[in-house]
Structure formats: C-alpha cells, structure tokens
C-alpha cells in the first residue's frame, strides 16, 4: 500500500502516507510500524507536511489541512475546562475519541454538542458515528434506529445508507421479511435518484447492482414463505412494467430483480419490446446472454429466437447457422 508520496517526521516517529487511505506511524529507532490512522471518508493522503500542530496533505487535486491529535486534544481540554458545554469543543472531542476507537464516548460528545447548539457538523458526525455502530454491532444499536432515522431526514444519501444498513443487519439477524421491506424502500429511493454504493473503502458499485445481489442472497437463505413474497413482488413489478410499451420499464425490473427466477421471463419480454421498437442490436445482445444460460431449455429457446431475429433482419446466412 506504500506509494511514492512524501511523509514527515515528528519526534521519533515518521508518518508515511498509504494508498489505502491510511497514514502509517513508524518508530524511527526501531524501524517498525507502530500504528495506522485511516480516513473515515476514504481520502487517500498526498504529500504530508507538519506545521504548528497542523498536517497539510497536498496532491494534484488540492490541499487539505488536518489537526494532529495530541495538539488538538490539548486545545480541546483547555477549552472544555473553561466552558464545559462549548458545542464546538464537544464536537472536536467527539472526533478525537472516534479516531481513537472510543465510539460510545464519541457519540455522547456529539449528542451533547448537538443539544448545546444544533448544527450541521455535529448532526452529520452523530449520524455517521451511529452508522458505524450499526455496521459494527447491529444487535446492540438497532434500538437507536428512531434517532438515526431522524438524522437522515431530507438527505437521500444518508437515507440510502440507513436503509442499506438496516436491510443488511436485519438479514444477518434472520429477519428476512423486514429486510425485504427495507430493500424495497431502497429500490424506490434509487429509482428517484440513481447513485453508487460504497461497499469497501474506495470500492463503489451501482446501487441497483448491489440490491440485485442482496435480494438474490436474501431469497436463497429465507424461508419458503419469504421466498414466495420475494417472487410475488418481482412478478408484480414485471407485470406493471410490461403494461408499458417502453422497454425501459422492463429494464428497470431487471436492474433490481435480475438474479431472481422472474428474470428469465423478464428478458424474454424485453426482447419482444426491443424487436417491436426496432432495437434489434439490443435484442440480439440480450438473446446471446440467454444463449449462455446453464439451463439447456433456455439455451435452446434462445437459439430459436436468435435465428428468427436474424431472419427478420434479412441476415439469412447467419440465421441458417442457427
């Protein structure tokens, strides 16, 4: 993870920027790593310079400034001694505690900061720290979901994160039906505003693709009645989509339910829509995907459809091959 960026030395420690969005602390005398600090937002550090308790990170995209924890802690302790309910100092202490892994104490500071002076910074930090709690220990923190939900009001990205964490947590707890309800809410949110999901550090994936995989996994592990509910929802969405002459309506069904049993019928109907609208290349690409199906009957049907499509396109020699 080490890459060609400049670090800095402070006392007996050298700080090395890593491509994994971390900074490694190296004991210069011992020549070994003694710890790492990771960016919660996945920011990869640039060249590092330390000046008067501040760390400057510079790369081709810009310049960022960060506080050294030791210097910031001294400053915050002094301010809280003078004014114990200072909202800004409580917020900063919460960030320090969070960076040190003391999440429970950090949340308490963020709550006190928000109560002392409602502001977007403390609100966002409280929300994000509670999200971290849901990720780390869903069973312990699920009782705080009402507070978390209030912190996501009118913020689609935060609402999406909340729904995703709830769906994953409920599925992991074996509560498949409530998990399904949260996945369906996430689908409705994504249909209004398409977005990406952060799944691991800097790795991001289209939200509809992520939902598709999760729904398939949920169905696979669920009881028979929940599997029936999943299939019923998917079938109803397909029926509504095929009532429209627009191929895009069926495409949207496949975006979210493309790994479920209903997908085979959805793709057949989509091919029909493409042919009717003259989108023959799109139809051919979709049929060729079905041609690679592990199901022999599905492959045979795809070959027949492809031959007919080629015939309609006056590609007689190609059709003859099939």
matplotlib code that plots the C-alpha trace (Angstrom):
import matplotlib.pyplot as plt

x = [0.0, 3.0, 3.3, 5.6, 4.4, 6.4, 5.8, 7.1, 8.9, 7.7, 9.9, 10.9, 8.1, 7.9, 4.4, 4.0, 1.0, -0.5, -2.6, -5.2, -6.4, -4.2, -1.2, 1.3, 3.3, 6.8, 9.1, 12.4, 14.7, 13.1, 12.3, 8.9, 5.3, 3.6, 0.1, -2.1, -4.8, -7.4, -9.6, -13.2, -14.2, -11.6, -9.5, -6.0, -3.4, -1.0, 2.5, 2.5, 3.9, 3.6, 3.5, 2.5, 0.3, -1.4, -0.8, -1.0, -1.8, -1.1, -1.7, -2.6, -6.3, -5.7, -4.5, -6.1, -5.3, -5.8, -5.0, -2.5, -4.5, -2.1, -2.1, -5.9, -6.6, -4.6, -6.5, -9.9, -9.2, -8.3, -11.5, -13.7, -12.1, -13.1, -16.6, -17.8, -20.7, -19.0, -20.6, -17.5, -15.1, -17.5, -17.7, -13.9, -13.5, -16.0, -13.9, -10.8, -12.5, -13.8, -10.3, -9.1, -11.8, -13.9, -17.1, -19.6, -17.9, -17.7, -21.4, -22.1, -20.0, -21.8, -25.1, -24.1, -22.7, -25.9, -28.0, -25.9, -26.0, -27.8, -25.6, -24.9, -21.4, -22.4, -25.6, -23.6, -20.9, -23.5, -25.3, -22.1, -20.9, -24.2, -24.0, -20.6, -22.3, -24.9, -22.1, -20.1, -22.8, -26.3, -27.9, -26.7, -27.5, -30.7, -32.7, -31.4, -32.9, -35.5, -32.8, -30.8, -33.8, -34.5, -30.9, -31.4, -34.5, -34.4, -30.9, -31.3, -27.7, -28.0, -31.4, -29.9, -27.1, -29.6, -31.9, -28.9, -27.5, -30.9, -31.6, -28.2, -28.5, -32.0, -31.0, -28.0, -30.3, -32.5, -35.4, -35.9, -39.3, -38.3, -35.1, -37.1, -39.2, -36.0, -34.6, -37.8, -37.7, -34.1, -35.3, -37.8, -35.2, -32.8, -35.4, -35.8, -32.1, -29.6, -26.4, -23.4, -22.9, -19.6, -19.0, -15.4, -13.2, -12.8, -14.7, -18.1, -20.7, -24.0, -26.7, -29.2, -26.5, -25.8, -29.5, -29.9, -27.2, -28.5, -32.1, -30.8, -28.9, -31.9, -34.2, -31.6, -31.4, -35.1, -37.9, -40.4, -43.0, -40.5, -39.2, -42.7, -43.1, -39.9, -41.1, -44.5, -43.1, -40.8, -43.7, -45.9, -43.2, -42.7, -46.5, -46.6, -43.6, -45.0, -48.2, -46.0, -44.8, -41.4, -38.6, -37.0, -39.7, -38.7, -35.0, -35.6, -37.2, -34.0, -31.8, -33.1, -34.6, -32.2, -30.8, -34.2, -36.3, -38.5, -35.6, -35.8, -39.4, -38.4, -35.6, -38.0, -40.5, -37.7, -36.5, -40.1, -40.1, -36.8, -37.9, -41.2, -39.3, -36.7, -33.9, -32.6, -29.0, -30.2, -32.5, -29.6, -27.3, -29.9, -30.7, -27.0, -26.8, -29.6, -27.7, -25.1, -27.6, -26.8, -30.4, -30.5, -34.1, -33.3, -30.3, -32.5, -35.2, -32.5, -31.1, -34.5, -35.2, -31.8, -32.4, -35.8, -34.4, -31.6, -34.2, -36.3, -33.1, -32.6, -29.4, -30.2, -26.8, -26.4, -29.9, -29.1, -26.3, -28.7]
y = [0.0, 2.3, 4.7, 7.5, 10.3, 12.3, 11.8, 13.7, 13.2, 14.3, 13.4, 9.8, 8.9, 9.1, 9.3, 7.6, 8.2, 5.0, 4.4, 2.6, 6.0, 5.5, 7.1, 4.7, 5.7, 4.2, 4.2, 5.5, 4.0, 0.5, 0.7, -0.8, 0.3, 1.3, 2.1, 3.4, 6.0, 5.6, 8.3, 7.7, 9.2, 7.1, 10.1, 9.0, 11.3, 13.2, 14.5, 15.3, 18.4, 19.1, 22.8, 24.1, 21.1, 21.0, 18.4, 19.6, 17.0, 18.0, 16.2, 17.1, 17.8, 20.2, 20.9, 19.7, 20.5, 18.3, 18.6, 16.4, 14.6, 15.4, 19.1, 19.2, 17.2, 19.8, 22.7, 21.0, 20.1, 23.7, 25.0, 22.5, 23.3, 27.0, 26.2, 22.6, 22.9, 24.5, 22.9, 23.2, 21.7, 18.8, 18.1, 18.1, 15.9, 13.5, 13.4, 12.7, 9.9, 8.4, 8.5, 6.6, 4.0, 5.1, 5.2, 5.2, 8.2, 10.0, 9.6, 11.0, 14.1, 14.5, 14.3, 16.9, 19.2, 18.9, 19.7, 22.7, 24.2, 22.4, 22.5, 20.5, 19.4, 17.8, 16.3, 14.7, 13.4, 11.9, 10.3, 8.9, 7.5, 5.8, 4.3, 2.9, 1.4, -0.3, -1.7, -3.0, -4.3, -4.2, -6.1, -3.6, -0.4, -1.3, 0.2, 3.6, 3.4, 6.1, 8.6, 7.6, 7.9, 11.4, 12.3, 11.2, 13.4, 15.1, 13.7, 11.0, 9.7, 9.4, 7.8, 5.3, 4.4, 3.9, 1.6, -0.4, -0.9, -1.9, -4.3, -6.0, -6.0, -7.5, -10.1, -11.1, -11.4, -13.8, -11.3, -11.8, -10.1, -6.8, -6.9, -7.3, -4.3, -2.2, -3.4, -2.4, 1.1, 1.4, 0.5, 3.3, 5.7, 4.6, 4.9, 8.6, 9.2, 6.7, 6.5, 4.4, 2.4, 2.4, -1.3, -1.4, 1.7, 3.3, 0.5, 1.7, -0.2, 0.8, 0.7, -1.3, -4.0, -4.2, -4.5, -7.2, -9.4, -8.8, -9.8, -13.0, -13.8, -13.0, -15.2, -18.0, -18.0, -17.2, -19.5, -20.7, -18.1, -15.2, -16.6, -16.6, -13.0, -12.0, -13.8, -12.2, -8.7, -9.3, -10.8, -7.8, -5.4, -7.2, -7.2, -3.5, -2.9, -5.0, -2.9, -0.1, -0.1, 1.4, -1.2, 0.9, -0.2, -3.8, -2.9, -1.3, -4.6, -6.5, -3.9, -4.9, -8.4, -9.7, -12.5, -13.9, -16.6, -14.0, -12.6, -15.2, -14.2, -10.5, -10.9, -12.7, -9.9, -7.3, -9.0, -8.6, -4.9, -4.4, -6.1, -4.1, -0.8, -1.7, -2.0, -5.2, -5.0, -4.7, -7.7, -9.7, -8.9, -9.9, -13.2, -14.0, -13.7, -16.2, -18.4, -18.9, -20.0, -23.2, -24.3, -26.4, -25.5, -21.8, -22.1, -23.9, -21.2, -18.5, -20.2, -20.3, -16.7, -15.6, -17.5, -15.8, -12.4, -12.8, -13.9, -10.8, -8.7, -10.3, -11.9, -15.2, -16.8, -16.1, -17.4, -20.6, -21.4, -21.5]
z = [0.0, 0.2, -2.7, -3.8, -1.6, 1.0, 4.7, 7.7, 10.9, 14.3, 17.3, 17.0, 14.6, 10.8, 9.3, 5.9, 3.6, 2.2, -0.9, 1.3, 2.7, 5.8, 7.4, 9.0, 12.0, 12.0, 15.0, 13.5, 16.1, 16.0, 12.3, 12.6, 12.2, 15.5, 14.2, 11.4, 11.1, 8.4, 6.8, 7.6, 4.2, 2.3, 1.3, 0.1, 1.6, -0.6, 0.3, 4.0, 5.8, 9.5, 10.7, 14.2, 15.0, 11.6, 8.9, 5.3, 2.6, -1.0, -4.2, -7.8, -6.8, -4.0, -0.5, 2.8, 6.4, 9.4, 13.1, 15.0, 17.7, 20.5, 19.8, 19.2, 22.4, 24.5, 22.9, 23.4, 27.0, 27.7, 26.1, 27.9, 31.2, 30.6, 29.2, 29.8, 27.4, 24.5, 21.4, 19.1, 21.7, 22.4, 18.7, 18.4, 21.5, 19.9, 16.7, 18.8, 20.7, 17.4, 15.9, 18.9, 18.6, 21.6, 19.7, 22.6, 24.3, 20.9, 20.3, 23.8, 22.9, 19.6, 21.3, 23.8, 21.1, 19.1, 22.2, 23.1, 19.6, 16.8, 13.7, 10.5, 11.5, 14.8, 13.2, 10.4, 12.8, 15.1, 12.2, 10.7, 14.0, 14.6, 11.2, 12.2, 15.3, 13.1, 10.9, 13.9, 16.2, 14.7, 17.6, 20.2, 18.3, 16.5, 19.4, 18.4, 14.9, 15.6, 16.5, 13.4, 11.1, 12.3, 11.5, 7.8, 7.1, 3.7, 2.9, 0.2, 0.5, 4.3, 4.0, 1.5, 3.9, 6.7, 4.6, 3.4, 6.9, 8.3, 5.4, 5.8, 9.6, 9.6, 7.0, 9.2, 12.2, 10.3, 10.0, 6.2, 5.8, 7.5, 5.5, 2.3, 3.2, 3.6, 0.3, -1.5, 0.1, -1.1, -4.6, -4.5, -3.3, -6.0, -8.7, -7.8, -7.7, -9.2, -7.2, -6.2, -3.0, -1.1, -0.3, 0.9, 1.4, -2.0, -3.8, -5.2, -7.1, -8.8, -6.1, -8.3, -8.9, -5.2, -4.4, -7.1, -5.4, -1.9, -2.9, -4.5, -1.3, 0.9, -1.2, -1.1, 2.7, 3.5, 4.5, 1.8, 2.7, 2.4, -0.9, -2.2, -1.1, -2.9, -6.1, -5.8, -5.5, -8.5, -10.6, -9.8, -10.8, -14.1, -14.8, -14.2, -16.4, -19.3, -19.3, -20.7, -24.3, -23.2, -22.9, -20.2, -17.8, -18.1, -18.0, -14.6, -13.3, -14.4, -12.7, -9.3, -9.8, -12.5, -10.4, -9.4, -11.2, -12.7, -14.7, -17.4, -18.3, -17.9, -20.5, -22.9, -22.7, -23.0, -26.3, -27.6, -26.6, -28.3, -31.5, -31.6, -31.2, -33.8, -31.3, -33.0, -31.7, -28.1, -28.7, -30.1, -27.2, -24.7, -26.5, -26.7, -23.0, -22.6, -25.1, -22.4, -19.8, -17.7, -18.5, -21.6, -22.4, -22.0, -24.4, -27.0, -26.8, -27.1, -30.2, -31.9, -31.0, -32.4, -35.6, -36.0, -35.2, -37.8, -40.4, -39.7, -40.1, -43.6, -42.3, -44.0, -43.9, -40.2, -39.5, -41.3, -39.0, -36.1]

ax = plt.figure().add_subplot(projection="3d")
ax.plot(x, y, z, "-o")
ax.set_aspect("equal")
plt.show()
